[in-house]
């Protein structure tokens, strides 16, 4: 199970029962794009060439580029059957 929780001060991506999760603050986000994952990325949590992939279904995802607290740029892809709605929800929560 993959859950994405969005509120005014954080995006919380939770995979499974919650042992694996990531939190991103809105001020850390540099860009959000809709992408198509290659078939060989598969499902699950994967290290991909530019970052991490969290995916439980399909080949569509959003890709967020963000800077962590140390200033290092990172990329996370979140798989979604409706990436347009996910991107819209993230953007509207922080505007």
Phi and psi restraints in degrees (range 20) as a CNS / XPLOR table:
assign (resid 1 and name C) (resid 2 and name N)
       (resid 2 and name CA) (resid 2 and name C) 1.0 -120.9 20.0 2
assign (resid 2 and name N) (resid 2 and name CA)
       (resid 2 and name C) (resid 3 and name N) 1.0 124.7 20.0 2
assign (resid 2 and name C) (resid 3 and name N)
       (resid 3 and name CA) (resid 3 and name C) 1.0 -122.6 20.0 2
assign (resid 3 and name N) (resid 3 and name CA)
       (resid 3 and name C) (resid 4 and name N) 1.0 140.5 20.0 2
assign (resid 3 and name C) (resid 4 and name N)
       (resid 4 and name CA) (resid 4 and name C) 1.0 -121.7 20.0 2
assign (resid 4 and name N) (resid 4 and name CA)
       (resid 4 and name C) (resid 5 and name N) 1.0 115.1 20.0 2
assign (resid 4 and name C) (resid 5 and name N)
       (resid 5 and name CA) (resid 5 and name C) 1.0 -106.8 20.0 2
assign (resid 5 and name N) (resid 5 and name CA)
       (resid 5 and name C) (resid 6 and name N) 1.0 127.1 20.0 2
assign (resid 5 and name C) (resid 6 and name N)
       (resid 6 and name CA) (resid 6 and name C) 1.0 -122.1 20.0 2
assign (resid 6 and name N) (resid 6 and name CA)
       (resid 6 and name C) (resid 7 and name N) 1.0 125.7 20.0 2
assign (resid 6 and name C) (resid 7 and name N)
       (resid 7 and name CA) (resid 7 and name C) 1.0 -135.8 20.0 2
assign (resid 7 and name N) (resid 7 and name CA)
       (resid 7 and name C) (resid 8 and name N) 1.0 -173.1 20.0 2
assign (resid 7 and name C) (resid 8 and name N)
       (resid 8 and name CA) (resid 8 and name C) 1.0 -66.5 20.0 2
assign (resid 8 and name N) (resid 8 and name CA)
       (resid 8 and name C) (resid 9 and name N) 1.0 -19.5 20.0 2
assign (resid 8 and name C) (resid 9 and name N)
       (resid 9 and name CA) (resid 9 and name C) 1.0 -121.6 20.0 2
assign (resid 9 and name N) (resid 9 and name CA)
       (resid 9 and name C) (resid 10 and name N) 1.0 1.6 20.0 2
assign (resid 9 and name C) (resid 10 and name N)
       (resid 10 and name CA) (resid 10 and name C) 1.0 -166.4 20.0 2
assign (resid 10 and name N) (resid 10 and name CA)
       (resid 10 and name C) (resid 11 and name N) 1.0 153.8 20.0 2
assign (resid 10 and name C) (resid 11 and name N)
       (resid 11 and name CA) (resid 11 and name C) 1.0 -109.0 20.0 2
assign (resid 11 and name N) (resid 11 and name CA)
       (resid 11 and name C) (resid 12 and name N) 1.0 126.3 20.0 2
assign (resid 11 and name C) (resid 12 and name N)
       (resid 12 and name CA) (resid 12 and name C) 1.0 -118.3 20.0 2
assign (resid 12 and name N) (resid 12 and name CA)
       (resid 12 and name C) (resid 13 and name N) 1.0 114.5 20.0 2
assign (resid 12 and name C) (resid 13 and name N)
       (resid 13 and name CA) (resid 13 and name C) 1.0 -102.0 20.0 2
assign (resid 13 and name N) (resid 13 and name CA)
       (resid 13 and name C) (resid 14 and name N) 1.0 120.4 20.0 2
assign (resid 13 and name C) (resid 14 and name N)
       (resid 14 and name CA) (resid 14 and name C) 1.0 -121.9 20.0 2
assign (resid 14 and name N) (resid 14 and name CA)
       (resid 14 and name C) (resid 15 and name N) 1.0 125.0 20.0 2
assign (resid 14 and name C) (resid 15 and name N)
       (resid 15 and name CA) (resid 15 and name C) 1.0 -111.6 20.0 2
assign (resid 15 and name N) (resid 15 and name CA)
       (resid 15 and name C) (resid 16 and name N) 1.0 130.3 20.0 2
assign (resid 15 and name C) (resid 16 and name N)
       (resid 16 and name CA) (resid 16 and name C) 1.0 71.4 20.0 2
assign (resid 16 and name N) (resid 16 and name CA)
       (resid 16 and name C) (resid 17 and name N) 1.0 -136.9 20.0 2
assign (resid 16 and name C) (resid 17 and name N)
       (resid 17 and name CA) (resid 17 and name C) 1.0 -83.3 20.0 2
assign (resid 17 and name N) (resid 17 and name CA)
       (resid 17 and name C) (resid 18 and name N) 1.0 -3.4 20.0 2
assign (resid 17 and name C) (resid 18 and name N)
       (resid 18 and name CA) (resid 18 and name C) 1.0 115.9 20.0 2
assign (resid 18 and name N) (resid 18 and name CA)
       (resid 18 and name C) (resid 19 and name N) 1.0 -2.1 20.0 2
assign (resid 18 and name C) (resid 19 and name N)
       (resid 19 and name CA) (resid 19 and name C) 1.0 -67.0 20.0 2
assign (resid 19 and name N) (resid 19 and name CA)
       (resid 19 and name C) (resid 20 and name N) 1.0 -32.9 20.0 2
assign (resid 19 and name C) (resid 20 and name N)
       (resid 20 and name CA) (resid 20 and name C) 1.0 -107.8 20.0 2
assign (resid 20 and name N) (resid 20 and name CA)
       (resid 20 and name C) (resid 21 and name N) 1.0 116.6 20.0 2
assign (resid 20 and name C) (resid 21 and name N)
       (resid 21 and name CA) (resid 21 and name C) 1.0 -154.6 20.0 2
assign (resid 21 and name N) (resid 21 and name CA)
       (resid 21 and name C) (resid 22 and name N) 1.0 163.5 20.0 2
assign (resid 21 and name C) (resid 22 and name N)
       (resid 22 and name CA) (resid 22 and name C) 1.0 -142.3 20.0 2
assign (resid 22 and name N) (resid 22 and name CA)
       (resid 22 and name C) (resid 23 and name N) 1.0 142.8 20.0 2
assign (resid 22 and name C) (resid 23 and name N)
       (resid 23 and name CA) (resid 23 and name C) 1.0 -120.6 20.0 2
assign (resid 23 and name N) (resid 23 and name CA)
       (resid 23 and name C) (resid 24 and name N) 1.0 133.4 20.0 2
assign (resid 23 and name C) (resid 24 and name N)
       (resid 24 and name CA) (resid 24 and name C) 1.0 -127.7 20.0 2
assign (resid 24 and name N) (resid 24 and name CA)
       (resid 24 and name C) (resid 25 and name N) 1.0 129.3 20.0 2
assign (resid 24 and name C) (resid 25 and name N)
       (resid 25 and name CA) (resid 25 and name C) 1.0 -87.0 20.0 2
assign (resid 25 and name N) (resid 25 and name CA)
       (resid 25 and name C) (resid 26 and name N) 1.0 147.0 20.0 2
assign (resid 25 and name C) (resid 26 and name N)
       (resid 26 and name CA) (resid 26 and name C) 1.0 -59.8 20.0 2
assign (resid 26 and name N) (resid 26 and name CA)
       (resid 26 and name C) (resid 27 and name N) 1.0 -34.2 20.0 2
assign (resid 26 and name C) (resid 27 and name N)
       (resid 27 and name CA) (resid 27 and name C) 1.0 -71.0 20.0 2
assign (resid 27 and name N) (resid 27 and name CA)
       (resid 27 and name C) (resid 28 and name N) 1.0 -14.0 20.0 2
assign (resid 27 and name C) (resid 28 and name N)
       (resid 28 and name CA) (resid 28 and name C) 1.0 -84.2 20.0 2
assign (resid 28 and name N) (resid 28 and name CA)
       (resid 28 and name C) (resid 29 and name N) 1.0 -18.9 20.0 2
assign (resid 28 and name C) (resid 29 and name N)
       (resid 29 and name CA) (resid 29 and name C) 1.0 -75.0 20.0 2
assign (resid 29 and name N) (resid 29 and name CA)
       (resid 29 and name C) (resid 30 and name N) 1.0 128.5 20.0 2
assign (resid 29 and name C) (resid 30 and name N)
       (resid 30 and name CA) (resid 30 and name C) 1.0 -101.7 20.0 2
assign (resid 30 and name N) (resid 30 and name CA)
       (resid 30 and name C) (resid 31 and name N) 1.0 -37.4 20.0 2
assign (resid 30 and name C) (resid 31 and name N)
       (resid 31 and name CA) (resid 31 and name C) 1.0 -158.2 20.0 2
assign (resid 31 and name N) (resid 31 and name CA)
       (resid 31 and name C) (resid 32 and name N) 1.0 155.7 20.0 2
assign (resid 31 and name C) (resid 32 and name N)
       (resid 32 and name CA) (resid 32 and name C) 1.0 -135.1 20.0 2
assign (resid 32 and name N) (resid 32 and name CA)
       (resid 32 and name C) (resid 33 and name N) 1.0 125.5 20.0 2
assign (resid 32 and name C) (resid 33 and name N)
       (resid 33 and name CA) (resid 33 and name C) 1.0 -131.2 20.0 2
assign (resid 33 and name N) (resid 33 and name CA)
       (resid 33 and name C) (resid 34 and name N) 1.0 152.1 20.0 2
assign (resid 33 and name C) (resid 34 and name N)
       (resid 34 and name CA) (resid 34 and name C) 1.0 -91.6 20.0 2
assign (resid 34 and name N) (resid 34 and name CA)
       (resid 34 and name C) (resid 35 and name N) 1.0 129.7 20.0 2
assign (resid 34 and name C) (resid 35 and name N)
       (resid 35 and name CA) (resid 35 and name C) 1.0 -131.9 20.0 2
assign (resid 35 and name N) (resid 35 and name CA)
       (resid 35 and name C) (resid 36 and name N) 1.0 163.9 20.0 2
assign (resid 35 and name C) (resid 36 and name N)
       (resid 36 and name CA) (resid 36 and name C) 1.0 -114.8 20.0 2
assign (resid 36 and name N) (resid 36 and name CA)
       (resid 36 and name C) (resid 37 and name N) 1.0 123.0 20.0 2
assign (resid 36 and name C) (resid 37 and name N)
       (resid 37 and name CA) (resid 37 and name C) 1.0 -78.5 20.0 2
assign (resid 37 and name N) (resid 37 and name CA)
       (resid 37 and name C) (resid 38 and name N) 1.0 141.7 20.0 2
assign (resid 37 and name C) (resid 38 and name N)
       (resid 38 and name CA) (resid 38 and name C) 1.0 -65.0 20.0 2
assign (resid 38 and name N) (resid 38 and name CA)
       (resid 38 and name C) (resid 39 and name N) 1.0 153.9 20.0 2
assign (resid 38 and name C) (resid 39 and name N)
       (resid 39 and name CA) (resid 39 and name C) 1.0 -58.1 20.0 2
assign (resid 39 and name N) (resid 39 and name CA)
       (resid 39 and name C) (resid 40 and name N) 1.0 -32.4 20.0 2
assign (resid 39 and name C) (resid 40 and name N)
       (resid 40 and name CA) (resid 40 and name C) 1.0 -76.8 20.0 2
assign (resid 40 and name N) (resid 40 and name CA)
       (resid 40 and name C) (resid 41 and name N) 1.0 -7.1 20.0 2
assign (resid 40 and name C) (resid 41 and name N)
       (resid 41 and name CA) (resid 41 and name C) 1.0 -69.3 20.0 2
assign (resid 41 and name N) (resid 41 and name CA)
       (resid 41 and name C) (resid 42 and name N) 1.0 -31.3 20.0 2
assign (resid 41 and name C) (resid 42 and name N)
       (resid 42 and name CA) (resid 42 and name C) 1.0 65.6 20.0 2
assign (resid 42 and name N) (resid 42 and name CA)
       (resid 42 and name C) (resid 43 and name N) 1.0 -155.8 20.0 2
assign (resid 42 and name C) (resid 43 and name N)
       (resid 43 and name CA) (resid 43 and name C) 1.0 -113.2 20.0 2
assign (resid 43 and name N) (resid 43 and name CA)
       (resid 43 and name C) (resid 44 and name N) 1.0 160.1 20.0 2
assign (resid 43 and name C) (resid 44 and name N)
       (resid 44 and name CA) (resid 44 and name C) 1.0 104.4 20.0 2
assign (resid 44 and name N) (resid 44 and name CA)
       (resid 44 and name C) (resid 45 and name N) 1.0 -161.9 20.0 2
assign (resid 44 and name C) (resid 45 and name N)
       (resid 45 and name CA) (resid 45 and name C) 1.0 -100.7 20.0 2
assign (resid 45 and name N) (resid 45 and name CA)
       (resid 45 and name C) (resid 46 and name N) 1.0 124.1 20.0 2
assign (resid 45 and name C) (resid 46 and name N)
       (resid 46 and name CA) (resid 46 and name C) 1.0 -135.6 20.0 2
assign (resid 46 and name N) (resid 46 and name CA)
       (resid 46 and name C) (resid 47 and name N) 1.0 147.8 20.0 2
assign (resid 46 and name C) (resid 47 and name N)
       (resid 47 and name CA) (resid 47 and name C) 1.0 -86.0 20.0 2
assign (resid 47 and name N) (resid 47 and name CA)
       (resid 47 and name C) (resid 48 and name N) 1.0 122.8 20.0 2
assign (resid 47 and name C) (resid 48 and name N)
       (resid 48 and name CA) (resid 48 and name C) 1.0 -110.9 20.0 2
assign (resid 48 and name N) (resid 48 and name CA)
       (resid 48 and name C) (resid 49 and name N) 1.0 168.6 20.0 2
assign (resid 48 and name C) (resid 49 and name N)
       (resid 49 and name CA) (resid 49 and name C) 1.0 -50.6 20.0 2
assign (resid 49 and name N) (resid 49 and name CA)
       (resid 49 and name C) (resid 50 and name N) 1.0 -35.6 20.0 2
assign (resid 49 and name C) (resid 50 and name N)
       (resid 50 and name CA) (resid 50 and name C) 1.0 -110.1 20.0 2
assign (resid 50 and name N) (resid 50 and name CA)
       (resid 50 and name C) (resid 51 and name N) 1.0 2.8 20.0 2
assign (resid 50 and name C) (resid 51 and name N)
       (resid 51 and name CA) (resid 51 and name C) 1.0 170.3 20.0 2
assign (resid 51 and name N) (resid 51 and name CA)
       (resid 51 and name C) (resid 52 and name N) 1.0 -136.2 20.0 2
assign (resid 51 and name C) (resid 52 and name N)
       (resid 52 and name CA) (resid 52 and name C) 1.0 -122.6 20.0 2
assign (resid 52 and name N) (resid 52 and name CA)
       (resid 52 and name C) (resid 53 and name N) 1.0 149.7 20.0 2
assign (resid 52 and name C) (resid 53 and name N)
       (resid 53 and name CA) (resid 53 and name C) 1.0 -121.4 20.0 2
assign (resid 53 and name N) (resid 53 and name CA)
       (resid 53 and name C) (resid 54 and name N) 1.0 130.1 20.0 2
assign (resid 53 and name C) (resid 54 and name N)
       (resid 54 and name CA) (resid 54 and name C) 1.0 -118.7 20.0 2
assign (resid 54 and name N) (resid 54 and name CA)
       (resid 54 and name C) (resid 55 and name N) 1.0 111.0 20.0 2
assign (resid 54 and name C) (resid 55 and name N)
       (resid 55 and name CA) (resid 55 and name C) 1.0 -146.2 20.0 2
assign (resid 55 and name N) (resid 55 and name CA)
       (resid 55 and name C) (resid 56 and name N) 1.0 133.3 20.0 2
assign (resid 55 and name C) (resid 56 and name N)
       (resid 56 and name CA) (resid 56 and name C) 1.0 -120.7 20.0 2
assign (resid 56 and name N) (resid 56 and name CA)
       (resid 56 and name C) (resid 57 and name N) 1.0 -9.3 20.0 2
assign (resid 56 and name C) (resid 57 and name N)
       (resid 57 and name CA) (resid 57 and name C) 1.0 -159.1 20.0 2
assign (resid 57 and name N) (resid 57 and name CA)
       (resid 57 and name C) (resid 58 and name N) 1.0 144.0 20.0 2
assign (resid 57 and name C) (resid 58 and name N)
       (resid 58 and name CA) (resid 58 and name C) 1.0 68.8 20.0 2
assign (resid 58 and name N) (resid 58 and name CA)
       (resid 58 and name C) (resid 59 and name N) 1.0 -171.6 20.0 2
assign (resid 58 and name C) (resid 59 and name N)
       (resid 59 and name CA) (resid 59 and name C) 1.0 -113.2 20.0 2
assign (resid 59 and name N) (resid 59 and name CA)
       (resid 59 and name C) (resid 60 and name N) 1.0 -1.6 20.0 2
assign (resid 59 and name C) (resid 60 and name N)
       (resid 60 and name CA) (resid 60 and name C) 1.0 -95.0 20.0 2
assign (resid 60 and name N) (resid 60 and name CA)
       (resid 60 and name C) (resid 61 and name N) 1.0 148.7 20.0 2
assign (resid 60 and name C) (resid 61 and name N)
       (resid 61 and name CA) (resid 61 and name C) 1.0 -158.5 20.0 2
assign (resid 61 and name N) (resid 61 and name CA)
       (resid 61 and name C) (resid 62 and name N) 1.0 167.6 20.0 2
assign (resid 61 and name C) (resid 62 and name N)
       (resid 62 and name CA) (resid 62 and name C) 1.0 -106.6 20.0 2
assign (resid 62 and name N) (resid 62 and name CA)
       (resid 62 and name C) (resid 63 and name N) 1.0 147.6 20.0 2
assign (resid 62 and name C) (resid 63 and name N)
       (resid 63 and name CA) (resid 63 and name C) 1.0 -117.9 20.0 2
assign (resid 63 and name N) (resid 63 and name CA)
       (resid 63 and name C) (resid 64 and name N) 1.0 118.7 20.0 2
assign (resid 63 and name C) (resid 64 and name N)
       (resid 64 and name CA) (resid 64 and name C) 1.0 -106.6 20.0 2
assign (resid 64 and name N) (resid 64 and name CA)
       (resid 64 and name C) (resid 65 and name N) 1.0 128.2 20.0 2
assign (resid 64 and name C) (resid 65 and name N)
       (resid 65 and name CA) (resid 65 and name C) 1.0 -101.4 20.0 2
assign (resid 65 and name N) (resid 65 and name CA)
       (resid 65 and name C) (resid 66 and name N) 1.0 130.5 20.0 2
assign (resid 65 and name C) (resid 66 and name N)
       (resid 66 and name CA) (resid 66 and name C) 1.0 -147.7 20.0 2
assign (resid 66 and name N) (resid 66 and name CA)
       (resid 66 and name C) (resid 67 and name N) 1.0 163.5 20.0 2
assign (resid 66 and name C) (resid 67 and name N)
       (resid 67 and name CA) (resid 67 and name C) 1.0 -108.9 20.0 2
assign (resid 67 and name N) (resid 67 and name CA)
       (resid 67 and name C) (resid 68 and name N) 1.0 132.6 20.0 2
assign (resid 67 and name C) (resid 68 and name N)
       (resid 68 and name CA) (resid 68 and name C) 1.0 -79.9 20.0 2
assign (resid 68 and name N) (resid 68 and name CA)
       (resid 68 and name C) (resid 69 and name N) 1.0 -179.4 20.0 2
assign (resid 68 and name C) (resid 69 and name N)
       (resid 69 and name CA) (resid 69 and name C) 1.0 -61.9 20.0 2
assign (resid 69 and name N) (resid 69 and name CA)
       (resid 69 and name C) (resid 70 and name N) 1.0 -19.8 20.0 2
assign (resid 69 and name C) (resid 70 and name N)
       (resid 70 and name CA) (resid 70 and name C) 1.0 -91.5 20.0 2
assign (resid 70 and name N) (resid 70 and name CA)
       (resid 70 and name C) (resid 71 and name N) 1.0 0.2 20.0 2
assign (resid 70 and name C) (resid 71 and name N)
       (resid 71 and name CA) (resid 71 and name C) 1.0 87.4 20.0 2
assign (resid 71 and name N) (resid 71 and name CA)
       (resid 71 and name C) (resid 72 and name N) 1.0 2.3 20.0 2
assign (resid 71 and name C) (resid 72 and name N)
       (resid 72 and name CA) (resid 72 and name C) 1.0 -79.5 20.0 2
assign (resid 72 and name N) (resid 72 and name CA)
       (resid 72 and name C) (resid 73 and name N) 1.0 132.4 20.0 2
assign (resid 72 and name C) (resid 73 and name N)
       (resid 73 and name CA) (resid 73 and name C) 1.0 -78.2 20.0 2
assign (resid 73 and name N) (resid 73 and name CA)
       (resid 73 and name C) (resid 74 and name N) 1.0 134.1 20.0 2
assign (resid 73 and name C) (resid 74 and name N)
       (resid 74 and name CA) (resid 74 and name C) 1.0 -133.3 20.0 2
assign (resid 74 and name N) (resid 74 and name CA)
       (resid 74 and name C) (resid 75 and name N) 1.0 161.2 20.0 2
assign (resid 74 and name C) (resid 75 and name N)
       (resid 75 and name CA) (resid 75 and name C) 1.0 -129.1 20.0 2
assign (resid 75 and name N) (resid 75 and name CA)
       (resid 75 and name C) (resid 76 and name N) 1.0 137.2 20.0 2
assign (resid 75 and name C) (resid 76 and name N)
       (resid 76 and name CA) (resid 76 and name C) 1.0 -132.3 20.0 2
assign (resid 76 and name N) (resid 76 and name CA)
       (resid 76 and name C) (resid 77 and name N) 1.0 135.1 20.0 2
assign (resid 76 and name C) (resid 77 and name N)
       (resid 77 and name CA) (resid 77 and name C) 1.0 -109.1 20.0 2
assign (resid 77 and name N) (resid 77 and name CA)
       (resid 77 and name C) (resid 78 and name N) 1.0 132.7 20.0 2
assign (resid 77 and name C) (resid 78 and name N)
       (resid 78 and name CA) (resid 78 and name C) 1.0 -116.4 20.0 2
assign (resid 78 and name N) (resid 78 and name CA)
       (resid 78 and name C) (resid 79 and name N) 1.0 113.1 20.0 2
assign (resid 78 and name C) (resid 79 and name N)
       (resid 79 and name CA) (resid 79 and name C) 1.0 -68.9 20.0 2
assign (resid 79 and name N) (resid 79 and name CA)
       (resid 79 and name C) (resid 80 and name N) 1.0 141.4 20.0 2
assign (resid 79 and name C) (resid 80 and name N)
       (resid 80 and name CA) (resid 80 and name C) 1.0 -156.7 20.0 2
assign (resid 80 and name N) (resid 80 and name CA)
       (resid 80 and name C) (resid 81 and name N) 1.0 143.4 20.0 2
assign (resid 80 and name C) (resid 81 and name N)
       (resid 81 and name CA) (resid 81 and name C) 1.0 -73.0 20.0 2
assign (resid 81 and name N) (resid 81 and name CA)
       (resid 81 and name C) (resid 82 and name N) 1.0 -22.8 20.0 2
assign (resid 81 and name C) (resid 82 and name N)
       (resid 82 and name CA) (resid 82 and name C) 1.0 -130.1 20.0 2
assign (resid 82 and name N) (resid 82 and name CA)
       (resid 82 and name C) (resid 83 and name N) 1.0 71.6 20.0 2
assign (resid 82 and name C) (resid 83 and name N)
       (resid 83 and name CA) (resid 83 and name C) 1.0 -63.1 20.0 2
assign (resid 83 and name N) (resid 83 and name CA)
       (resid 83 and name C) (resid 84 and name N) 1.0 -31.4 20.0 2
assign (resid 83 and name C) (resid 84 and name N)
       (resid 84 and name CA) (resid 84 and name C) 1.0 -62.4 20.0 2
assign (resid 84 and name N) (resid 84 and name CA)
       (resid 84 and name C) (resid 85 and name N) 1.0 -41.9 20.0 2
assign (resid 84 and name C) (resid 85 and name N)
       (resid 85 and name CA) (resid 85 and name C) 1.0 -68.4 20.0 2
assign (resid 85 and name N) (resid 85 and name CA)
       (resid 85 and name C) (resid 86 and name N) 1.0 -38.0 20.0 2
assign (resid 85 and name C) (resid 86 and name N)
       (resid 86 and name CA) (resid 86 and name C) 1.0 -64.8 20.0 2
assign (resid 86 and name N) (resid 86 and name CA)
       (resid 86 and name C) (resid 87 and name N) 1.0 -45.8 20.0 2
assign (resid 86 and name C) (resid 87 and name N)
       (resid 87 and name CA) (resid 87 and name C) 1.0 -61.3 20.0 2
assign (resid 87 and name N) (resid 87 and name CA)
       (resid 87 and name C) (resid 88 and name N) 1.0 -44.7 20.0 2
assign (resid 87 and name C) (resid 88 and name N)
       (resid 88 and name CA) (resid 88 and name C) 1.0 -61.3 20.0 2
assign (resid 88 and name N) (resid 88 and name CA)
       (resid 88 and name C) (resid 89 and name N) 1.0 -42.0 20.0 2
assign (resid 88 and name C) (resid 89 and name N)
       (resid 89 and name CA) (resid 89 and name C) 1.0 -64.0 20.0 2
assign (resid 89 and name N) (resid 89 and name CA)
       (resid 89 and name C) (resid 90 and name N) 1.0 -40.9 20.0 2
assign (resid 89 and name C) (resid 90 and name N)
       (resid 90 and name CA) (resid 90 and name C) 1.0 -66.3 20.0 2
assign (resid 90 and name N) (resid 90 and name CA)
       (resid 90 and name C) (resid 91 and name N) 1.0 -47.1 20.0 2
assign (resid 90 and name C) (resid 91 and name N)
       (resid 91 and name CA) (resid 91 and name C) 1.0 -64.0 20.0 2
assign (resid 91 and name N) (resid 91 and name CA)
       (resid 91 and name C) (resid 92 and name N) 1.0 -41.2 20.0 2
assign (resid 91 and name C) (resid 92 and name N)
       (resid 92 and name CA) (resid 92 and name C) 1.0 -71.1 20.0 2
assign (resid 92 and name N) (resid 92 and name CA)
       (resid 92 and name C) (resid 93 and name N) 1.0 -28.3 20.0 2
assign (resid 92 and name C) (resid 93 and name N)
       (resid 93 and name CA) (resid 93 and name C) 1.0 -70.7 20.0 2
assign (resid 93 and name N) (resid 93 and name CA)
       (resid 93 and name C) (resid 94 and name N) 1.0 -25.9 20.0 2
assign (resid 93 and name C) (resid 94 and name N)
       (resid 94 and name CA) (resid 94 and name C) 1.0 -106.4 20.0 2
assign (resid 94 and name N) (resid 94 and name CA)
       (resid 94 and name C) (resid 95 and name N) 1.0 5.8 20.0 2
